Amino acid sequence: MANHMLGLGSQFPTFSKTAVVSLEQGKEFSTITSEDHKKDGKWLVMFWWPKDFTFVCPTEIAEFNRRAGDFADRDASLIGASTDSEFVHAAWRRDHDDLRGLKFPMLADTSKSLAEELGILTEGEKVAYRVTYIADQDGVIRWVSANDLSVGRNVDEVIRVLDALQTDELCPCNWKAGDATL
């Protein structure tokens, strides 16, 4: 039986995972938890990709990285994640020009426990779908966007939604930061 994807209003699952945070010898890995962003009063933006060393993924990761400052400006902790190990993440970062200077952690959900709790594993191979979560400072999921494996996501849309959620007001269709709220 397929797991149901965790949705709006749910508490983002508790986790403590190893992530690649640097390519500097001896400083590559760090533990990231579900409490980190809450301690800092930040929002959480976590985006998942199916597999390291694939083709659509680095374009998305590079774009999130280009926009890392936009997430930081909005008091959001940006985390990328897949079910690959931290060693595979580190190897991919060293191997790929667009990934060497990443400004956000690459979370390794090697046991697939977090992806499973979120309900975002594919049937069969059990890799994560391209899913993006926005959770507020209390860890409540406020937005979920899921793409098929073949379709890359739109980082501008993630930022637009984060802006809208942070206004705490009603934002009409196609609303962008600076537009009037309802």
C-alpha positions as a LaTeX table, in Angstrom:
\begin{tabular}{lrrr}
\hline
Residue & $x$ (\AA) & $y$ (\AA) & $z$ (\AA) \\
\hline
Met1 & 0.00 & 0.00 & 0.00 \\
Ala2 & 1.37 & 3.41 & $-0.98$ \\
Asn3 & 2.15 & 5.94 & 1.71 \\
His4 & 0.08 & 9.12 & 1.57 \\
Met5 & 2.02 & 12.31 & 1.09 \\
Leu6 & 2.12 & 14.46 & 4.20 \\
Gly7 & 0.15 & 17.61 & 3.49 \\
Leu8 & $-0.83$ & 21.05 & 4.64 \\
Gly9 & $-1.29$ & 21.63 & 8.34 \\
Ser10 & 0.71 & 18.53 & 9.27 \\
Gln11 & 3.73 & 18.80 & 11.52 \\
Phe12 & 6.95 & 18.30 & 9.52 \\
Pro13 & 8.43 & 15.02 & 10.81 \\
Thr14 & 11.18 & 15.08 & 13.42 \\
Phe15 & 14.55 & 14.17 & 11.95 \\
Ser16 & 18.25 & 14.18 & 12.65 \\
Lys17 & 20.33 & 13.45 & 9.55 \\
Thr18 & 23.85 & 13.82 & 8.26 \\
Ala19 & 24.29 & 16.47 & 5.57 \\
Val20 & 27.15 & 17.60 & 3.37 \\
Val21 & 27.85 & 21.22 & 4.28 \\
Ser22 & 31.35 & 21.77 & 2.88 \\
Leu23 & 34.03 & 20.28 & 0.67 \\
Glu24 & 36.76 & 21.29 & 3.13 \\
Gln25 & 38.69 & 18.27 & 4.42 \\
Gly26 & 37.34 & 17.21 & 7.82 \\
Lys27 & 34.43 & 19.67 & 7.67 \\
Glu28 & 32.30 & 17.99 & 5.01 \\
Phe29 & 29.58 & 16.62 & 7.27 \\
Ser30 & 27.24 & 18.04 & 9.86 \\
Thr31 & 24.10 & 16.84 & 11.62 \\
Ile32 & 20.93 & 18.71 & 10.69 \\
Thr33 & 17.73 & 18.35 & 12.72 \\
Ser34 & 14.10 & 19.35 & 12.42 \\
Glu35 & 14.60 & 21.65 & 15.41 \\
Asp36 & 17.43 & 23.77 & 13.96 \\
His37 & 15.23 & 26.21 & 12.04 \\
Lys38 & 12.77 & 26.54 & 14.95 \\
Lys39 & 15.55 & 27.52 & 17.39 \\
Asp40 & 16.50 & 30.32 & 15.01 \\
Gly41 & 12.86 & 31.35 & 14.45 \\
Lys42 & 13.19 & 30.54 & 10.75 \\
Trp43 & 10.97 & 28.98 & 8.12 \\
Leu44 & 12.06 & 25.68 & 6.57 \\
Val45 & 12.27 & 25.14 & 2.81 \\
Met46 & 13.24 & 21.56 & 1.99 \\
Phe47 & 13.43 & 20.34 & $-1.58$ \\
Trp48 & 13.91 & 16.71 & $-2.57$ \\
Trp49 & 15.39 & 15.21 & $-5.70$ \\
Pro50 & 15.41 & 11.54 & $-6.73$ \\
Lys51 & 19.10 & 10.79 & $-7.25$ \\
Asp52 & 22.54 & 12.31 & $-7.31$ \\
Phe53 & 24.47 & 12.16 & $-10.59$ \\
Thr54 & 21.31 & 12.61 & $-12.68$ \\
Phe55 & 20.43 & 15.30 & $-15.23$ \\
Val56 & 17.46 & 17.43 & $-14.13$ \\
Cys57 & 18.60 & 17.58 & $-10.50$ \\
Pro58 & 21.77 & 19.69 & $-10.87$ \\
Thr59 & 19.88 & 22.38 & $-12.82$ \\
Glu60 & 17.44 & 22.72 & $-9.92$ \\
Ile61 & 20.09 & 22.56 & $-7.22$ \\
Ala62 & 22.18 & 25.20 & $-9.01$ \\
Glu63 & 19.13 & 27.48 & $-9.30$ \\
Phe64 & 18.26 & 27.08 & $-5.60$ \\
Asn65 & 21.91 & 27.88 & $-4.89$ \\
Arg66 & 21.83 & 31.02 & $-7.06$ \\
Arg67 & 18.80 & 32.11 & $-5.05$ \\
Ala68 & 20.15 & 31.04 & $-1.62$ \\
Gly69 & 20.46 & 34.69 & $-0.57$ \\
Asp70 & 16.77 & 35.25 & $-1.34$ \\
Phe71 & 15.84 & 32.46 & 1.07 \\
Ala72 & 18.27 & 33.78 & 3.72 \\
Asp73 & 16.76 & 37.29 & 3.35 \\
Arg74 & 13.37 & 35.74 & 4.12 \\
Asp75 & 14.60 & 34.00 & 7.29 \\
Ala76 & 14.23 & 30.58 & 5.69 \\
Ser77 & 16.55 & 27.62 & 6.19 \\
Leu78 & 17.09 & 26.06 & 2.77 \\
Ile79 & 17.88 & 22.33 & 2.71 \\
Gly80 & 18.26 & 20.03 & $-0.27$ \\
Ala81 & 17.66 & 16.31 & 0.24 \\
Ser82 & 17.70 & 12.91 & $-1.40$ \\
Thr83 & 17.98 & 9.30 & $-0.29$ \\
Asp84 & 21.64 & 9.15 & $-1.38$ \\
Ser85 & 24.34 & 8.83 & 1.29 \\
Glu86 & 26.43 & 11.77 & 2.44 \\
Phe87 & 29.41 & 10.16 & 0.67 \\
Val88 & 27.58 & 10.14 & $-2.65$ \\
His89 & 26.51 & 13.77 & $-2.05$ \\
Ala90 & 30.12 & 14.77 & $-1.35$ \\
Ala91 & 31.40 & 12.93 & $-4.43$ \\
Trp92 & 28.75 & 14.57 & $-6.63$ \\
Arg93 & 29.60 & 18.02 & $-5.27$ \\
Arg94 & 33.30 & 17.50 & $-5.95$ \\
Asp95 & 32.52 & 16.14 & $-9.42$ \\
His96 & 30.06 & 18.81 & $-10.63$ \\
Asp97 & 31.05 & 22.44 & $-11.34$ \\
Asp98 & 27.60 & 23.81 & $-10.41$ \\
Leu99 & 27.56 & 22.04 & $-7.05$ \\
Arg100 & 30.99 & 22.79 & $-5.56$ \\
Gly101 & 30.05 & 26.13 & $-4.00$ \\
Leu102 & 26.68 & 25.16 & $-2.50$ \\
Lys103 & 25.46 & 27.53 & 0.20 \\
Phe104 & 22.95 & 25.09 & 1.71 \\
Pro105 & 23.24 & 21.57 & 3.17 \\
Met106 & 22.62 & 18.42 & 1.11 \\
Leu107 & 20.74 & 16.15 & 3.50 \\
Ala108 & 21.39 & 12.40 & 3.27 \\
Asp109 & 18.24 & 10.39 & 4.04 \\
Thr110 & 20.16 & 7.14 & 3.59 \\
Ser111 & 17.70 & 5.08 & 5.64 \\
Lys112 & 14.83 & 6.68 & 3.63 \\
Ser113 & 12.98 & 7.12 & 6.93 \\
Leu114 & 12.24 & 10.83 & 6.44 \\
Ala115 & 11.14 & 10.41 & 2.81 \\
Glu116 & 8.96 & 7.53 & 3.94 \\
Glu117 & 7.36 & 9.57 & 6.73 \\
Leu118 & 6.71 & 12.36 & 4.23 \\
Gly119 & 5.15 & 9.79 & 1.88 \\
Ile120 & 7.25 & 10.85 & $-1.11$ \\
Leu121 & 9.02 & 7.62 & $-2.13$ \\
Thr122 & 8.37 & 6.18 & $-5.59$ \\
Glu123 & 7.04 & 2.65 & $-5.90$ \\
Gly124 & 9.69 & 0.13 & $-6.83$ \\
Glu125 & 13.03 & 1.89 & $-6.65$ \\
Lys126 & 12.00 & 3.94 & $-3.60$ \\
Val127 & 13.64 & 7.23 & $-4.54$ \\
Ala128 & 12.10 & 10.57 & $-3.58$ \\
Tyr129 & 9.82 & 12.46 & $-5.95$ \\
Arg130 & 10.72 & 16.11 & $-6.69$ \\
Val131 & 8.83 & 17.53 & $-3.74$ \\
Thr132 & 9.27 & 20.93 & $-2.10$ \\
Tyr133 & 8.03 & 21.71 & 1.40 \\
Ile134 & 7.65 & 25.04 & 3.16 \\
Ala135 & 7.15 & 24.77 & 6.92 \\
Asp136 & 6.73 & 27.72 & 9.27 \\
Gln137 & 8.72 & 28.52 & 12.43 \\
Asp138 & 6.64 & 25.97 & 14.36 \\
Gly139 & 7.33 & 23.21 & 11.84 \\
Val140 & 3.81 & 23.23 & 10.41 \\
Ile141 & 3.70 & 22.42 & 6.69 \\
Arg142 & 2.25 & 25.43 & 4.88 \\
Trp143 & 2.98 & 24.48 & 1.24 \\
Val144 & 3.78 & 21.30 & $-0.67$ \\
Ser145 & 4.63 & 21.07 & $-4.34$ \\
Ala146 & 5.26 & 17.70 & $-6.01$ \\
Asn147 & 6.64 & 17.21 & $-9.51$ \\
Asp148 & 6.95 & 14.07 & $-11.55$ \\
Leu149 & 10.53 & 12.82 & $-11.84$ \\
Ser150 & 10.91 & 14.23 & $-15.36$ \\
Val151 & 9.90 & 17.81 & $-14.55$ \\
Gly152 & 12.13 & 20.37 & $-12.85$ \\
Arg153 & 10.61 & 22.87 & $-10.45$ \\
Asn154 & 10.29 & 26.65 & $-10.56$ \\
Val155 & 12.37 & 28.31 & $-7.82$ \\
Asp156 & 10.69 & 31.70 & $-8.42$ \\
Glu157 & 7.38 & 30.08 & $-7.50$ \\
Val158 & 8.83 & 28.71 & $-4.24$ \\
Ile159 & 10.01 & 32.21 & $-3.31$ \\
Arg160 & 6.69 & 33.78 & $-4.39$ \\
Val161 & 4.76 & 31.38 & $-2.14$ \\
Leu162 & 7.16 & 31.93 & 0.76 \\
Asp163 & 6.65 & 35.70 & 0.39 \\
Ala164 & 2.87 & 35.25 & 0.30 \\
Leu165 & 2.81 & 32.98 & 3.37 \\
Gln166 & 4.98 & 35.42 & 5.28 \\
Thr167 & 2.61 & 38.35 & 4.65 \\
Asp168 & 0.07 & 36.54 & 6.83 \\
Glu169 & $-2.61$ & 38.07 & 4.60 \\
Leu170 & $-4.80$ & 36.89 & 1.74 \\
Cys171 & $-2.81$ & 36.95 & $-1.51$ \\
Pro172 & $-4.74$ & 36.76 & $-4.79$ \\
Cys173 & $-3.90$ & 34.69 & $-7.87$ \\
Asn174 & $-0.45$ & 35.46 & $-9.35$ \\
Trp175 & 0.37 & 37.69 & $-6.35$ \\
Lys176 & 4.00 & 38.83 & $-6.14$ \\
Ala177 & 5.86 & 40.63 & $-3.35$ \\
Gly178 & 4.92 & 44.31 & $-3.50$ \\
Asp179 & 1.42 & 43.64 & $-4.90$ \\
Ala180 & $-1.65$ & 44.48 & $-2.83$ \\
Thr181 & $-3.09$ & 41.78 & $-0.60$ \\
Leu182 & $-6.83$ & 41.25 & $-0.17$ \\
\hline
\end{tabular}
